[in-house]
Amino acid sequence: MTSLRPIVAFVLAGLFAQTSASTHAAQDHPVATSPTLAAEPAAAQDGHAASPAEHPAPPAEPTAAASASTAPSAVAAQIGPQPTPIPTDHATASSDRSRAEQAATPAPPGEHTEEPTTPAPPTANRHRLLPAPAHGTSPTEPTSGKAEASPEEIAKSLLVLAKRAAGRGEGEVAETAYVEVLNSVVDEAITQEALIAYAECLHKVGRNTQAAAILEKFISMYPSAPDAPMVYISLGRTLRDMGAFTLAQARFYAVLNSTLVVSPENIQHYRDLAQLAKFEIAETFYQQGDFASAGKFFGRIKLLDLPPADRARASFREAYAFYLDGKLEQSAAALRNFLDAYPKQESAQEARYLLCMSLRRLGHTQDALAETMILLRAAQATAEADRERWTYWQRRTGNQLANDFFEQGDFNAALTIYQTLSGLRSDPFWRWPALYQVGLCYERLRQTERAAAAYREILAESAAAQKIGTAPDGPTSEVGRMAEWRLGQLVWVGTIETSMRAYAAPQATKPGAGAVQ
């Protein structure tokens, strides 16, 4: 038996060497996922355990702590963009095993050891859409499923955002978006659109100086752009709102000069621009206070081939300029022509008011009263359709004309207008002041009973409103107290007059009462 021991030991040593080489090969194979499993003894894989006394101990394998420290690097290598490892030779495997043994061996006291670092996987490859290549070549970086937006697309989106924010009144948001677009390197068409929209946004909120500067920049950068004439129009309006009337006129005349050289296919467009520029020139004269020049320009404009709405506007402006210039005869004639041609125009109520005032200032009292009654009755017929506009002009026309008649001593004409006004509306704010004026007119006409009846009507309506809790406050409630005071005055005056008549009647019947001593 003793002679067989060297042979058995030799055979077992050969078997151990063979299984150990197989274990190292399996450890380097791509399908291995844990260094601990790859480092198990060959005897355990073959199903029988070897005794330490019978076999030499294998080289020290990494401990659990070493495995834990190297595991994150292995996981990162699997999920990151690293290629599939290629099996190495035995020398490389031995070198790796030596490094693992050094990591597992505790460092002597006082000696500093560096912690193993785990490389972080690249962010772009954490969610890989394509599988990693099977060979050791570097994988091509997969592209995103959605292509990045171009600068033009981003700028267009910002323009939409800015316009919507401006429409909602969010000026700061809109301005930030416009500035971002203008600071981007994009197509000229987008830049032009942004400049025009930004200037319009600033003009809308009253920042006219900045708006004018942006429009001037547009003209200096793109003098031949298709939108340049309209930019001149916008710039002229902005300068006019700033009070720079001369500069505004220059911008409008620049539009007229640009329309002198046109192509046949754009002739209608430039004709419309020229008409608009002429209208703006006349409007600038009007706002400047040069009503003579304004009336002259508006008179020329209305002779052009204009749409009905534009011609009506020019006709009304011409008549108004005559009125403000003191040319009352021309104003009255122009206003009558306007009302005959455009009776349903939005400016018809104001034109009727101007006609009444022109006739009143010319001394045509009855004509002025007739036109006033036409306005009030027309307002009464259409008040439901357009109550606010008609209410304004009927109050302004009726009160002003009636007050003029009252101050001039024409109490009958004033009474007629006040009575018409009191019957148009039933709310106290409208009705009570008109009824109070009716009472005053009756007092001046020495018809005290009718005056008292008007005051009592106000007091009765006030009491009814207080009973249901709808009594007005403020100036309207003051009208009720004034009517109560006037009624008391009338009663007191009536009592005094009755007493005086009662006292004077017996004295007149005495003999010799009328004789002269």
C-alpha positions in Angstrom: 0.0 0.0 0.0 2.9 2.3 0.9 4.4 1.8 -2.6 1.1 3.0 -4.2 0.8 6.2 -2.3 3.2 8.2 -4.6 1.3 7.0 -7.6 -2.1 7.9 -6.2 -0.8 11.3 -5.1 0.6 11.9 -8.6 -2.7 10.9 -10.2 -4.8 13.1 -7.9 -2.4 16.0 -8.4 -2.8 15.7 -12.2 -6.6 15.6 -11.8 -6.5 18.7 -9.7 -4.4 20.5 -12.1 -6.8 19.6 -15.0 -9.9 20.7 -13.1 -8.2 23.9 -12.0 -7.4 24.9 -15.6 -11.0 24.2 -16.6 -12.2 26.4 -13.7 -10.0 29.3 -14.9 -11.3 29.0 -18.4 -14.9 29.0 -17.3 -14.1 32.1 -15.2 -13.0 34.0 -18.3 -15.9 32.8 -20.4 -18.5 35.5 -21.3 -21.4 33.7 -19.8 -19.9 33.7 -16.3 -21.6 36.4 -14.1 -20.0 35.9 -10.7 -16.4 35.6 -9.8 -17.3 33.6 -6.7 -18.9 30.8 -8.8 -16.0 30.7 -11.2 -13.5 30.3 -8.3 -15.1 27.2 -6.7 -12.8 24.1 -6.4 -12.9 21.6 -9.2 -13.6 18.8 -6.7 -16.9 20.5 -5.7 -18.0 20.7 -9.3 -17.1 17.0 -9.9 -19.3 15.9 -7.0 -16.6 14.7 -4.4 -14.8 16.7 -1.7 -11.0 16.5 -1.4 -9.3 16.5 2.0 -6.8 19.2 2.7 -4.4 16.5 3.9 -4.7 14.6 0.7 -4.3 17.4 -1.8 -2.3 20.6 -1.8 -4.4 23.7 -1.0 -5.3 25.8 -4.1 -4.3 29.4 -4.4 -6.3 31.8 -2.1 -9.4 33.0 -3.9 -11.0 36.4 -3.3 -13.1 36.7 -0.1 -16.7 37.9 0.1 -15.5 41.5 0.8 -13.4 41.4 -2.3 -16.2 40.0 -4.4 -18.5 42.7 -3.1 -16.1 45.4 -4.1 -15.6 44.1 -7.6 -19.2 43.2 -8.3 -20.4 46.8 -9.1 -17.6 47.1 -11.7 -18.8 43.9 -13.3 -22.5 45.0 -13.3 -21.5 48.4 -14.8 -19.5 46.6 -17.5 -22.5 44.5 -18.3 -25.1 47.4 -18.6 -22.7 50.0 -20.0 -21.5 50.5 -23.6 -18.6 48.1 -23.1 -18.0 45.4 -25.7 -18.3 41.7 -24.9 -15.0 40.5 -23.3 -12.8 38.1 -25.1 -11.5 35.0 -23.2 -7.9 35.5 -22.1 -5.1 33.0 -21.7 -4.0 31.4 -18.4 -1.3 34.0 -17.7 -3.9 36.7 -17.8 -6.2 34.7 -15.5 -3.4 34.1 -13.1 -2.6 37.8 -13.0 -6.3 38.6 -12.3 -6.3 36.1 -9.5 -3.2 37.6 -8.0 -4.8 41.1 -8.0 -7.9 39.6 -6.3 -5.7 38.0 -3.6 -4.1 41.4 -3.0 -7.5 43.0 -2.6 -8.6 40.4 -0.2 -5.5 40.6 2.0 -5.9 43.2 4.8 -3.4 46.0 4.6 -0.8 46.3 7.4 -1.6 48.9 10.1 -0.6 52.5 9.0 -0.5 51.6 5.3 -3.0 53.5 3.2 -5.0 51.5 0.6 -7.1 53.1 -2.1 -10.8 52.1 -2.3 -11.7 50.4 -5.6 -13.7 52.8 -7.7 -16.7 51.8 -9.7 -16.9 53.4 -13.2 -20.3 55.0 -13.8 -22.0 53.9 -17.0 -22.5 56.6 -19.6 -25.8 58.4 -19.3 -26.6 58.2 -22.9 -26.4 54.4 -22.9 -28.4 53.6 -19.7 -31.5 52.8 -21.7 -30.2 51.1 -24.8 -32.7 50.6 -27.6 -30.5 48.4 -29.6 -28.7 45.2 -28.3 -24.9 45.4 -27.8 -22.8 43.9 -30.6 -21.7 40.2 -30.1 -18.0 40.8 -30.9 -15.4 43.0 -29.3 -15.9 46.0 -31.6 -17.2 49.2 -30.1 -21.0 49.6 -30.5 -22.4 52.5 -32.6 -24.2 55.0 -30.3 -28.0 54.7 -31.0 -29.7 57.8 -32.1 -32.7 59.1 -30.2 -36.1 58.2 -31.5 -37.1 61.9 -31.8 -34.9 64.3 -33.8 -33.8 67.5 -32.1 -35.8 70.6 -33.2 -34.0 73.0 -35.5 -33.4 76.7 -34.5 -36.1 77.8 -36.9 -38.7 75.4 -35.3 -37.8 76.6 -31.8 -38.1 80.2 -32.9 -41.5 79.7 -34.5 -42.7 78.0 -31.3 -41.4 80.9 -29.3 -43.3 83.3 -31.6 -46.5 81.5 -31.0 -45.9 81.5 -27.3 -45.1 85.3 -27.3 -48.2 86.2 -29.3 -50.5 84.1 -27.1 -48.9 85.7 -24.0 -49.4 89.2 -25.4 -53.0 88.4 -26.2 -53.5 87.3 -22.5 -51.9 90.5 -21.3 -48.7 88.7 -20.0 -46.3 91.3 -21.2 -43.2 90.1 -19.5 -43.6 86.6 -20.8 -44.2 87.8 -24.3 -41.2 90.2 -24.2 -38.9 87.5 -23.0 -40.0 85.2 -25.8 -39.6 87.9 -28.4 -36.1 88.8 -27.2 -35.1 85.1 -27.3 -36.2 84.8 -30.9 -34.4 88.0 -31.9 -31.2 86.8 -30.3 -31.3 83.5 -32.2 -29.6 82.8 -35.5 -32.6 82.0 -37.7 -34.1 82.9 -41.1 -34.7 86.6 -41.9 -38.4 86.0 -42.4 -38.7 84.8 -38.7 -36.7 87.8 -37.5 -38.9 90.2 -39.4 -42.0 88.7 -38.1 -40.6 88.9 -34.5 -39.6 92.5 -34.9 -43.1 93.6 -36.1 -44.9 91.6 -33.5 -42.6 92.8 -30.7 -43.2 96.4 -31.7 -46.9 95.9 -31.8 -46.9 94.4 -28.3 -44.9 97.3 -26.9 -47.2 99.9 -28.7 -50.3 98.2 -27.2 -49.0 98.7 -23.7 -48.0 102.3 -24.3 -44.2 101.8 -24.6 -44.2 103.8 -27.8 -40.5 104.9 -27.6 -39.3 101.3 -27.6 -41.8 100.3 -30.3 -40.6 103.1 -32.5 -37.0 102.1 -32.0 -37.7 98.5 -33.1 -39.7 99.6 -36.1 -36.8 102.0 -37.2 -34.4 99.1 -36.8 -36.6 97.0 -39.1 -36.6 99.6 -41.8 -32.8 100.1 -41.5 -32.2 96.3 -41.7 -34.8 95.4 -44.3 -35.7 98.5 -46.4 -36.8 96.4 -49.3 -38.8 93.9 -47.4 -42.4 93.2 -48.6 -43.7 94.4 -45.1 -41.7 97.6 -45.2 -44.6 99.9 -46.3 -46.8 98.6 -43.4 -44.0 99.0 -41.0 -43.8 102.7 -42.1 -47.6 103.0 -41.4 -47.1 101.4 -38.0 -44.1 103.6 -37.2 -46.1 106.7 -38.3 -49.0 105.8 -36.0 -46.6 105.2 -33.1 -44.9 108.6 -33.6 -48.2 110.3 -33.9 -49.3 108.9 -30.5 -46.1 110.2 -29.1 -46.9 113.7 -30.4 -44.2 113.7 -33.1 -46.6 114.8 -35.8 -43.9 116.0 -38.3 -42.0 112.7 -38.1 -45.2 110.8 -38.4 -46.1 112.7 -41.6 -42.7 111.9 -43.0 -43.2 108.2 -42.5 -46.7 108.3 -44.2 -45.3 110.2 -47.2 -42.5 107.5 -47.4 -45.3 105.0 -48.1 -46.6 107.2 -50.9 -43.2 107.4 -52.4 -42.7 103.7 -52.3 -45.8 103.1 -54.3 -44.5 105.1 -57.2 -42.5 102.1 -58.4 -44.7 99.0 -58.5 -45.0 95.9 -60.5 -48.3 95.2 -62.4 -49.1 92.2 -60.4 -48.9 94.2 -57.1 -50.6 97.3 -58.2 -53.8 96.8 -56.2 -51.9 96.1 -53.1 -49.9 99.3 -53.4 -53.0 101.2 -54.3 -54.6 100.2 -51.0 -51.4 101.2 -49.2 -51.4 104.6 -50.8 -55.1 105.2 -49.8 -54.3 104.1 -46.2 -51.3 106.4 -46.1 -53.4 109.4 -47.3 -56.0 108.6 -44.7 -53.3 108.5 -42.0 -52.0 111.9 -43.2 -55.4 113.5 -42.9 -55.9 111.9 -39.5 -52.6 113.3 -38.3 -53.6 116.8 -39.4 -56.9 116.2 -37.5 -55.1 115.2 -34.3 -52.6 117.9 -34.6 -55.4 120.5 -34.6 -54.9 121.6 -38.2 -58.6 121.1 -39.1 -58.5 123.1 -42.3 -55.8 120.7 -43.8 -57.6 117.7 -42.3 -60.9 118.7 -43.9 -59.2 119.2 -47.2 -57.5 115.8 -47.2 -60.6 114.0 -46.0 -62.6 115.7 -48.8 -60.1 114.3 -51.3 -60.0 110.8 -49.8 -63.8 110.3 -50.0 -63.6 110.8 -53.8 -61.4 107.8 -54.2 -62.5 104.3 -55.0 -62.9 103.2 -51.4 -64.9 100.6 -49.7 -68.2 102.0 -48.2 -67.0 101.9 -44.6 -63.8 103.8 -45.4 -65.7 106.4 -47.5 -68.2 106.8 -44.7 -65.4 107.4 -42.2 -63.8 110.0 -44.5 -67.1 111.8 -44.9 -67.7 112.0 -41.2 -64.2 113.1 -40.5 -64.5 115.9 -43.1 -67.7 117.2 -41.5 -66.3 117.0 -38.0 -63.2 118.9 -39.2 -65.4 121.7 -40.5 -67.3 121.8 -37.2 -64.1 122.1 -35.2 -62.7 124.7 -37.6 -65.8 126.9 -37.0 -67.2 126.4 -40.5 -70.7 125.7 -39.3 -72.5 126.1 -42.6 -70.2 123.7 -44.3 -70.4 121.4 -41.3 -74.2 121.3 -41.3 -74.3 120.6 -45.0 -71.6 117.8 -44.7 -73.4 116.2 -41.7 -76.8 116.2 -43.5 -75.1 114.5 -46.5 -73.5 111.9 -44.3 -76.7 111.1 -42.4 -78.6 110.8 -45.7 -75.9 108.5 -47.2 -75.1 106.4 -44.1 -78.1 106.5 -41.6 -77.1 103.2 -40.0 -73.4 103.9 -39.7 -71.9 103.7 -36.2 -71.1 107.4 -36.2 -74.6 108.4 -37.1 -75.6 109.3 -33.5 -72.5 111.5 -33.1 -73.2 113.1 -36.5 -76.8 113.9 -35.4 -75.4 115.5 -32.2 -72.9 117.6 -34.2 -75.7 118.7 -36.5 -77.9 119.8 -33.6 -75.0 121.8 -32.1 -74.2 123.4 -35.5 -77.8 124.5 -36.0 -78.0 125.7 -32.4 -74.8 127.8 -32.8 -76.1 129.1 -36.1 -79.3 130.3 -34.4 -81.6 127.8 -36.1 -83.4 126.9 -32.8 -86.4 125.0 -34.2 -84.2 123.0 -36.6 -81.9 122.1 -33.8 -84.9 121.0 -31.6 -86.3 119.0 -34.5 -83.0 117.2 -35.0 -82.7 116.5 -31.3 -86.1 114.9 -31.2 -85.2 112.8 -34.2 -82.1 111.6 -32.3 -84.0 110.8 -29.1 -86.8 109.0 -30.8 -84.5 107.0 -33.0 -82.5 106.1 -29.9 -85.7 105.0 -28.2 -86.6 102.7 -31.1 -83.2 101.0 -31.2 -82.1 101.2 -27.6 -82.4 97.4 -27.1 -80.1 96.6 -30.0 -77.4 99.1 -29.0 -78.3 100.5 -25.7 -74.9 101.8 -24.5 -74.0 103.9 -27.5 -77.5 105.3 -28.0 -77.7 106.1 -24.2 -74.5 108.1 -24.3 -75.5 110.2 -27.3 -79.1 110.8 -26.2 -78.0 111.9 -22.8 -75.3 114.1 -24.2 -77.4 115.7 -26.9 -80.5 116.0 -24.8 -78.9 117.4 -21.7 -76.7 119.8 -23.6 -79.4 121.2 -25.9 -82.0 121.3 -23.2 -79.6 123.1 -20.8 -78.8 125.6 -23.6 -82.5 126.2 -24.1 -83.1 126.6 -20.4 -80.2 129.1 -19.9 -81.4 131.1 -22.9 -84.9 131.3 -21.4 -86.5 129.0 -24.0 -88.3 126.9 -21.3 -90.8 125.3 -23.7 -88.0 123.9 -25.9 -86.1 122.7 -22.8 -89.3 121.2 -21.3 -89.9 119.2 -24.5 -86.5 117.6 -24.4 -86.5 116.9 -20.7 -89.9 115.2 -20.9 -88.6 113.0 -23.8 -85.5 112.1 -21.8 -87.6 111.1 -18.7 -89.7 108.7 -20.8 -86.8 106.8 -22.4 -85.5 104.9 -19.4 -87.1 103.7 -16.1 -84.0 103.4 -13.9 -83.6 106.2 -11.2 -80.2 107.2 -12.4 -81.7 108.2 -15.8 -85.2 109.2 -14.9 -85.1 111.2 -11.7 -82.7 114.0 -13.0 -84.8 114.4 -16.1 -88.0 114.6 -13.9 -86.4 117.2 -11.7 -85.5 119.3 -14.7 -89.1 119.0 -15.8 -90.3 120.4 -12.5 -87.9 123.3 -12.8 -89.2 124.2 -16.3 -92.8 124.2 -15.0 -91.8 126.5 -12.1 -90.3 128.9 -14.6 -93.5 128.7 -16.6 -95.4 129.5 -13.4 -97.2 126.1 -13.6 -96.6 125.1 -9.9 -99.1 122.3 -9.8 -97.4 120.5 -12.6 -94.0 121.2 -11.1 -95.3 119.7 -7.8 -96.6 116.7 -9.6 -93.1 116.1 -11.1 -91.5 116.3 -7.7 -94.1 114.0 -6.1 -93.5 111.5 -8.8 -89.8 111.3 -7.8 -90.7 111.0 -4.1 -93.2 108.2 -4.9 -90.7 106.2 -6.9 -88.0 106.8 -4.2 -90.4 105.4 -1.5 -91.2 102.4 -3.6 -87.5 101.7 -4.1 -86.8 101.9 -0.4 -89.6 99.5 0.4 -88.1 96.8 -1.8 -84.5 97.6 -0.9 -83.4 99.0 -4.3 -83.1 102.6 -3.3 -80.1 104.3 -5.1 -77.4 106.1 -3.3 -75.0 108.8 -4.1 -76.0 111.7 -6.4 -79.2 109.9 -7.4 -80.4 109.8 -3.8 -79.6 113.5 -3.6 -82.0 114.2 -6.4 -84.8 112.7 -4.2 -83.9 115.0 -1.3 -83.7 118.0 -3.6 -87.2 117.2 -5.0 -88.5 116.9 -1.5 -87.1 120.4 -0.7 -88.5 121.9 -3.9 -91.9 120.5 -3.2 -91.8 121.9 0.4 -90.9 125.3 -1.1 -93.8 125.1 -3.5 -96.2 124.3 -0.7 -94.9 127.1 1.4 -95.1 129.6 -1.4 -98.6 128.4 -2.2 -99.6 128.9 1.4 -98.2 132.4 1.5 -99.9 133.3 -1.7 -103.2 131.9 -0.5 -103.0 133.9 2.8 -102.1 137.1 0.9 -105.1 136.7 -1.4 -107.3 136.0 1.6 -106.1 139.1 3.3 -106.3 141.3 0.2 -109.9 140.3 -0.7 -111.7 142.1 2.3 -109.6 145.2 2.0 -110.7 145.6 -1.6 -114.4 145.6 -0.6 -114.1 148.4 1.9 -115.6 151.8 0.8 -113.0 154.3 -0.2 -110.3 151.7 -0.3 -109.2 152.8 -3.7 -109.6 156.6 -3.0 -106.6 158.8 -3.0 -106.2 161.0 0.1 
